[in-house]
Amino acid sequence: MEPDSVIEDKTIELMNTSVMEDQNEDESPKKNTLWQISNGTSSVIVSRKRPSEGNYQKEKDLCIKYFDQWSESDQVEFVEHLISRMCHYQHGHINSYLKPMLQRDFITALPDHIAENILSYLDARSLCAAELVCKEWQRVISEGMLWKKLIERMVRTDPLWKGLSERRGWDQYLFKNRPTDGPPNSFYRSLYPKIIQDIETIESNWRCGRHNLQRIQCRSENSKGVYCLQYDDEKIISGLRDNSIKIWDKTSLECLKVLTGHTGSVLCLQYDERVIVTGSSDSTVRVWDVNTGEVLNTLIHHNEAVLHLRFSNGLMVTCSKDRSIAVWDMASATDITLRRVLVGHRAAVNVVDFDDKYIVSASGDRTIKVWSTSTCEFVRTLNGHKRGIACLQYRDRLVVSGSSDNTIRLWDIECGACLRVLEGHEELVRCIRFDNKRIVSGAYDGKIKVWDLQAALDPRAPASTLCLRTLVEHSGRVFRLQFDEFQIISSSHDDTILIWDFLNVPPSAQNETRSPSRTYTYISR
């Protein structure tokens, strides 16, 4: 047998001979050249004629015979040498031929549990496409319950999905350990588009102002007005001008309990799973048991009305008409000690908010002041409002404030810059809240406005596009509001609490764009 190098040399020589013969046979342009006339110019497209079929076949078989005798490394080296002698057009043909040969159906090749894990990272659009690849992919998706896992991932990471799962009841089909505990994959496959439709409807209701309205008439004993509130899925707790705290059932809207003890209007409150903390115009802060309504502690420090308070993770901050801010260590409901008094405002401190980094306060002196949470030292002042500031919220780098100059301002807390001024309210902006999508404000003009937060943070967005909707139902000043993905709950000087529900909107209101139908529920207890 001849050595491989000799065989390869003969093969190359044989190929070169074929090319030479091919070129000799191509001398006649009439037989082997195509003439093309285009726009008055001629171009030549050369079509090389294959040698006689018999010779080509014999030579090809001989080449393949030699090729099969070589080692894999020699075969690769030979093909590389062959490809280097080809033109770009031929390279394209070879590339097209190789592409499908190099592709591998890795999902089918892998064990099911690994394939399921890979596909579980897909979003809904990609998962739909994967189902159409082949029956094997569809089987892996179905048996792996990947639509269920996608919905569970969304519920874990998105509060809108979580809230919707609880309100629509399909949370009962999620997070089951055994596949036999729930419906098949097809159930979740059909559930997903229904969820998306629900979410789109909610967003449309917010933009168009479509809602179902419920009204609680508080029936205050003497002076009327609901100064503050907070709610969860089960209850609404409100602080009233008549010195009382009323707890309402969120579903039936019945008054469950009335807490008395303050000798002045209840101006602010916050609660968690253990306690309610309230501040009053009687200058005291009271701590109540959230379940029994028993008074657990009374803090006497401020000289004038306690206008606002916040507590979280063992820290409480209160502010007062006496121009001071008090920082408290809150070990328990009965063990609350004063850490520091912050002084710097030149008028009543109307509102405070804080996180682990900063305490933020706003005052009638037109300024917002920033303090270090850990050291209680002053950091900076935010200037811009033309009149006193009545409300603010602070989260991450963003501060949103409302003022008696009728405007709302957005601030970067780190540099102190005013990012945007929102105009639209006709009187003092009394309360404001924001989430990742919206700002909701209430004012003494009796109106609640919904603003597009992301647009407000975009300096290119026209001012006329920022206010999404104005809601008018209160007949008095709006004192306080809170909202989530599905509703706004507001309170007013008109002695009512309104629940604006953007999820459960009557079908008759879905076609409305301006003055939606509303359902009223009146409760007086």
C-alpha positions in Angstrom: 0.0 0.0 0.0 1.2 3.5 -0.9 1.9 5.9 1.9 -0.8 8.5 2.7 1.3 11.4 1.5 1.8 9.8 -1.9 -1.9 9.1 -2.2 -2.8 12.6 -1.3 -0.4 14.0 -3.9 -1.9 11.8 -6.5 -5.4 12.9 -5.5 -4.4 16.6 -5.8 -2.7 15.9 -9.1 -5.9 14.1 -10.3 -8.0 17.1 -9.3 -5.7 19.5 -11.0 -5.8 17.4 -14.2 -9.6 17.5 -14.1 -9.5 21.3 -13.8 -7.0 21.6 -16.8 -9.2 19.4 -18.9 -12.2 21.5 -17.9 -10.4 24.7 -18.9 -9.5 23.2 -22.3 -13.0 22.3 -23.0 -14.1 25.8 -22.1 -12.3 27.5 -25.0 -15.5 27.8 -27.0 -17.5 30.7 -25.6 -20.5 29.6 -27.7 -20.8 26.4 -25.7 -19.7 27.4 -22.3 -20.3 31.2 -21.8 -23.6 32.9 -21.2 -23.9 36.5 -22.5 -26.2 38.8 -20.6 -27.2 42.3 -21.8 -28.2 44.7 -19.1 -28.9 48.5 -19.5 -26.9 48.6 -22.7 -23.8 46.9 -21.3 -22.7 43.4 -21.6 -21.5 41.1 -18.8 -20.2 37.6 -18.9 -21.4 34.9 -16.6 -19.0 31.9 -17.0 -20.6 28.5 -16.6 -17.9 25.9 -16.4 -18.8 22.7 -18.2 -18.3 19.5 -16.2 -16.0 16.9 -17.9 -17.5 13.9 -19.5 -19.8 12.2 -17.0 -17.9 8.9 -17.1 -14.5 10.4 -16.4 -15.9 12.5 -13.5 -17.6 9.6 -11.8 -14.4 7.4 -12.0 -12.2 10.2 -10.7 -14.7 11.1 -7.9 -14.8 7.4 -6.8 -11.1 7.2 -6.8 -10.8 10.4 -4.7 -13.3 9.1 -2.2 -11.5 5.7 -2.1 -8.2 7.5 -1.2 -10.0 9.8 1.2 -11.5 6.9 3.1 -8.1 5.4 3.7 -6.7 8.4 5.5 -6.9 9.1 9.3 -9.4 11.7 10.6 -6.7 14.3 11.0 -5.4 13.8 7.5 -9.0 14.0 6.1 -9.4 17.4 7.9 -6.1 18.7 6.6 -7.0 17.6 3.1 -10.5 19.2 3.2 -8.9 22.5 4.5 -6.5 22.4 1.7 -9.4 21.8 -0.8 -11.5 24.6 0.6 -8.6 27.1 0.4 -8.5 26.5 -3.4 -12.2 27.3 -3.8 -13.8 30.7 -4.5 -16.1 32.7 -2.3 -19.2 31.5 -4.1 -18.3 27.9 -3.4 -17.6 28.7 0.2 -21.2 30.0 0.5 -22.6 26.7 -0.9 -20.5 24.7 1.5 -21.5 26.8 4.5 -25.2 26.3 3.6 -24.6 22.6 3.4 -22.7 22.4 6.7 -25.1 24.5 8.8 -27.9 21.9 9.3 -25.3 19.2 9.9 -23.8 21.2 12.7 -27.2 21.9 14.4 -28.2 19.7 17.3 -31.6 19.3 19.0 -30.1 19.6 22.5 -33.5 19.6 24.2 -34.3 16.2 22.8 -30.8 14.9 23.5 -30.8 16.0 27.1 -32.4 14.3 30.1 -35.9 15.6 30.7 -35.2 17.3 34.0 -32.3 19.3 32.5 -34.3 20.2 29.4 -37.2 21.4 31.6 -34.9 23.5 33.6 -33.5 25.2 30.5 -36.9 25.9 29.0 -38.3 27.2 32.3 -36.3 30.4 31.8 -38.3 31.3 28.7 -40.9 34.1 28.6 -44.4 33.5 27.3 -43.7 34.4 23.7 -40.6 32.1 23.5 -42.4 29.3 25.3 -45.2 29.5 22.6 -42.5 29.3 19.9 -40.8 26.4 21.6 -44.0 24.4 21.7 -44.1 24.6 17.9 -40.6 23.2 17.3 -41.5 19.6 17.5 -43.6 17.1 19.4 -40.7 16.2 21.7 -40.3 19.9 22.8 -44.0 20.1 23.3 -43.9 17.0 25.5 -41.1 18.4 27.6 -43.0 21.6 28.1 -46.3 19.8 29.0 -44.8 17.2 31.3 -42.6 19.8 33.0 -45.6 22.0 33.7 -43.7 25.0 32.3 -46.7 27.2 31.9 -47.5 26.7 35.6 -43.9 27.5 36.5 -43.9 30.7 34.3 -47.1 31.9 36.1 -45.5 31.1 39.5 -42.4 33.0 38.6 -44.5 36.1 37.7 -46.5 35.8 41.0 -43.3 35.7 43.0 -41.7 38.7 41.3 -44.6 41.0 40.3 -47.0 42.4 43.0 -49.6 42.9 40.3 -49.6 39.2 39.4 -49.6 38.3 43.1 -52.5 40.5 43.9 -54.4 39.3 40.8 -53.9 35.7 41.8 -55.4 36.3 45.2 -58.3 38.3 43.9 -59.2 36.0 41.0 -58.6 32.8 43.1 -56.2 31.1 40.8 -53.5 31.2 43.5 -55.0 28.0 44.8 -53.6 26.2 41.8 -50.0 27.4 42.3 -47.0 26.2 44.3 -48.2 22.6 44.7 -45.4 20.2 45.4 -46.8 17.3 43.6 -48.1 17.5 40.0 -51.1 15.4 40.9 -52.3 18.1 43.3 -53.3 20.4 40.5 -54.7 20.8 37.0 -52.8 19.7 33.8 -50.4 21.9 31.9 -53.2 22.8 29.4 -55.1 24.6 32.2 -52.2 26.9 32.9 -51.6 27.3 29.1 -55.2 28.7 28.7 -55.0 30.6 32.0 -52.0 32.7 30.9 -53.7 34.7 28.2 -56.7 35.3 30.5 -54.3 36.8 33.1 -52.7 39.0 30.4 -56.2 40.2 29.4 -57.0 41.0 33.0 -53.8 43.1 33.4 -54.5 45.0 30.1 -58.0 45.7 31.3 -56.8 47.0 34.6 -54.2 49.3 32.9 -56.9 50.6 30.6 -59.3 51.3 33.5 -56.6 53.3 35.2 -55.9 55.3 32.0 -59.6 55.9 31.2 -60.7 56.4 34.8 -63.2 53.5 34.8 -63.9 52.2 38.3 -66.4 50.9 40.7 -66.9 53.3 43.6 -67.8 52.3 47.2 -68.4 54.9 49.8 -68.2 54.8 53.6 -70.1 57.5 55.5 -68.2 57.9 58.7 -70.9 59.7 60.6 -68.6 61.5 63.0 -70.1 62.5 66.3 -69.1 66.2 66.4 -66.6 67.7 63.9 -66.5 66.0 60.5 -63.5 64.9 58.6 -61.2 61.8 58.1 -57.6 63.0 58.4 -55.7 59.8 57.8 -56.1 56.1 56.9 -54.3 52.9 56.1 -55.7 49.6 54.7 -54.9 46.0 53.9 -56.9 43.2 52.3 -59.1 42.8 55.4 -59.5 46.2 57.0 -59.3 50.0 56.8 -58.1 51.9 59.8 -59.0 55.6 59.8 -58.2 58.6 62.1 -60.9 61.1 62.5 -61.3 64.8 63.3 -63.7 63.8 66.2 -60.7 62.3 68.1 -61.5 58.7 67.3 -59.9 55.8 65.4 -62.3 53.7 63.4 -61.6 50.2 62.1 -63.7 49.1 59.1 -64.2 45.7 57.5 -62.8 46.0 54.0 -65.4 43.7 52.4 -68.6 44.6 54.2 -67.5 48.2 55.0 -69.0 47.8 58.5 -67.3 49.6 61.4 -65.7 46.8 63.5 -64.3 48.9 66.3 -63.9 52.5 67.6 -60.8 53.4 69.6 -61.0 56.4 71.9 -58.4 58.0 74.1 -57.0 61.0 72.2 -58.3 64.4 73.3 -57.7 66.0 69.9 -58.1 65.1 66.2 -56.2 62.0 65.0 -53.9 63.5 62.4 -51.7 60.6 61.5 -51.4 56.8 61.9 -49.6 53.7 60.9 -50.1 50.1 61.8 -48.5 46.7 61.3 -49.5 43.2 62.4 -49.0 44.1 66.1 -49.7 47.7 66.8 -51.4 50.9 65.6 -49.4 54.1 66.3 -51.3 57.4 66.1 -50.4 61.1 66.4 -52.9 63.7 67.5 -53.5 67.4 67.8 -53.4 66.8 71.6 -49.5 66.6 71.1 -49.3 62.9 72.1 -48.4 59.7 70.3 -50.4 56.6 71.3 -49.6 53.0 70.7 -52.6 50.5 70.5 -52.9 46.8 70.2 -54.1 46.2 66.7 -56.2 43.2 67.7 -57.8 44.3 71.0 -57.7 48.1 70.7 -56.0 48.4 74.1 -53.7 51.4 74.7 -50.2 50.0 75.2 -48.2 53.2 75.5 -48.5 57.0 75.4 -45.5 59.2 74.3 -45.5 62.7 75.6 -42.8 64.8 74.0 -43.9 67.3 71.4 -45.3 70.7 72.6 -47.8 71.0 69.8 -49.8 68.8 67.4 -48.1 65.6 66.1 -48.6 66.1 62.3 -47.1 62.9 60.9 -45.2 59.7 61.9 -43.5 56.7 60.3 -42.1 53.5 61.9 -40.2 50.6 60.5 -37.6 48.0 61.8 -37.3 49.3 65.3 -37.1 53.0 64.4 -39.9 55.6 64.6 -39.8 59.2 63.4 -42.5 61.8 64.5 -42.8 65.5 63.5 -44.8 68.3 64.9 -46.2 71.7 64.6 -43.6 72.7 67.2 -41.0 72.6 64.3 -39.1 69.6 65.6 -38.6 66.0 64.5 -38.2 63.2 67.1 -36.3 60.0 66.3 -37.3 57.1 68.6 -35.9 53.6 69.2 -38.8 51.3 69.2 -37.7 48.0 70.8 -41.4 47.0 71.5 -44.8 48.6 71.9 -44.0 49.4 75.6 -40.2 50.1 75.2 -39.9 53.2 73.1 -37.1 55.7 73.9 -36.2 59.0 72.4 -32.9 58.8 70.5 -32.5 62.3 69.0 -34.4 65.5 68.3 -33.8 67.1 64.9 -34.1 70.9 64.7 -33.6 73.0 61.7 -37.0 73.8 60.1 -38.4 77.3 60.7 -42.1 76.3 60.6 -44.3 73.3 61.4 -42.9 70.0 60.1 -45.8 68.6 58.2 -44.5 65.2 57.0 -41.6 62.8 57.4 -40.4 59.6 55.7 -37.3 57.5 56.0 -35.4 54.4 55.0 -32.1 52.9 56.2 -30.1 55.8 54.6 -32.1 59.0 55.0 -34.8 60.7 57.0 -36.7 63.2 54.9 -38.8 66.0 56.3 -40.9 68.8 54.8 -42.2 71.9 56.4 -44.3 75.0 56.1 -41.0 76.9 55.6 -41.0 75.7 52.0 -38.1 73.4 52.3 -37.4 69.7 52.4 -34.5 68.6 54.6 -32.5 65.4 54.4 -30.9 63.8 57.5 -28.7 60.8 57.9 -30.7 57.9 59.5 -27.7 56.4 61.2 -26.2 59.5 62.7 -29.2 61.9 62.6 -26.9 64.6 61.1 -28.2 67.1 58.6 -27.3 66.3 55.0 -28.9 68.8 52.6 -31.9 71.0 51.9 -34.1 70.8 48.8 -35.3 74.2 47.7 -37.9 75.0 45.0 -41.4 75.1 46.3 -42.9 78.6 46.5 -45.0 77.9 49.5 -45.2 75.5 52.4 -45.0 71.7 51.7 -47.8 69.6 53.0 -46.9 66.0 51.9 -44.1 63.9 50.5 -43.1 60.3 49.9 -39.5 59.1 49.6 -38.2 55.8 48.1 -34.8 54.9 46.6 -33.4 58.1 45.1 -36.8 59.7 44.4 -38.7 62.2 46.6 -42.2 63.4 45.5 -43.6 66.4 47.3 -46.9 68.4 47.3 -47.3 72.0 48.3 -49.7 74.8 49.0 -48.2 76.4 45.8 -50.5 73.8 44.1 -47.6 71.9 42.5 -46.0 68.6 42.8 -42.2 68.3 42.5 -40.0 65.3 41.8 -36.5 65.4 43.4 -33.3 63.4 43.2 -32.4 63.1 46.9 -28.7 62.4 46.2 -27.9 65.6 44.4 -30.9 67.7 45.5 -32.0 68.5 41.9 -35.7 69.1 41.0 -36.4 66.7 38.2 -39.9 67.8 37.3 -42.8 70.1 38.3 -46.3 68.8 37.9 -49.1 71.4 37.6 -52.8 70.8 37.6 -54.3 71.1 41.0 -56.1 74.3 41.8 -55.5 74.3 45.5 -53.0 72.9 48.1 -51.8 69.4 47.4 -52.5 67.7 50.7 -51.5 64.0 50.0 -49.3 62.1 47.6 -48.3 58.5 47.0 -46.3 56.8 44.2 -45.3 53.4 43.0 -43.2 52.2 40.0 -45.9 53.4 37.5 -48.0 56.2 38.9 -48.2 59.1 41.2 -51.6 59.7 42.8 -52.3 63.0 44.5 -55.2 64.5 46.4 -55.8 68.2 47.0 -58.0 70.8 48.8 -59.8 71.3 45.4 -61.5 67.9 46.2 -59.8 66.2 43.2 -57.6 63.1 42.9 -55.2 63.1 40.0 -53.3 60.1 38.6 -50.0 60.9 36.9 -47.6 58.8 34.7 -44.5 58.5 36.8 -42.2 57.2 34.1 -43.3 60.0 31.7 -42.7 62.5 34.5 -39.1 61.3 34.9 -38.5 61.7 31.2 -37.5 65.3 30.5 -38.6 64.9 26.8 -42.2 64.1 27.8 -44.6 67.0 27.2 -46.3 68.4 30.3 -49.7 67.9 28.8 -49.2 64.1 28.7 -48.3 63.6 32.4 -51.8 63.7 34.0 -53.6 60.5 33.1 -56.9 61.1 34.8 -58.7 63.4 37.3 -61.1 61.7 39.7 -63.8 63.9 41.2 -66.2 62.4 43.8 -65.3 64.0 47.1 -67.3 67.1 48.0 -64.6 68.4 50.4 -60.8 68.6 50.8 -59.0 65.3 50.2 -56.9 64.7 53.3 -55.3 61.3 52.7 -55.0 58.5 50.2 -53.3 55.2 49.7 -53.3 53.0 46.5 -52.1 49.8 45.0 -52.3 48.1 41.6 -56.1 47.7 41.9 -57.6 50.6 43.9 -57.3 53.9 45.5 -58.7 54.5 49.0 -59.1 58.2 49.9 -60.5 60.2 52.8 -61.8 63.7 53.0 -63.1 66.6 54.9 -66.6 65.5 53.7 -66.5 62.7 56.3 -66.3 59.9 53.8 -63.9 57.2 52.8 -64.0 56.3 49.1 -62.8 53.0 47.5 -62.0 53.4 43.8 -61.8 49.9 42.4 -60.2 49.6 39.0 -60.4 45.8 38.9 -64.0 44.9 39.4 -65.5 47.4 37.0 -69.1 46.7 35.9 -69.4 45.6 32.2 -71.6 48.6 31.5 -68.7 50.9 32.4 -66.1 49.1 30.2 -67.3 51.1 27.1 -67.2 54.4 29.0 -64.2 56.7 28.5 -65.1 59.7 30.6 -67.9 59.4 33.1 -68.0 55.7 34.0 -70.9 54.0 35.7 -70.4 53.6 39.4 -71.8 51.4 42.1 -72.4 53.0 45.5 -72.4 51.2 48.8 -73.4 53.4 51.7 -72.5 52.2 55.2 -73.2 54.1 58.5 -72.5 52.3 61.7 
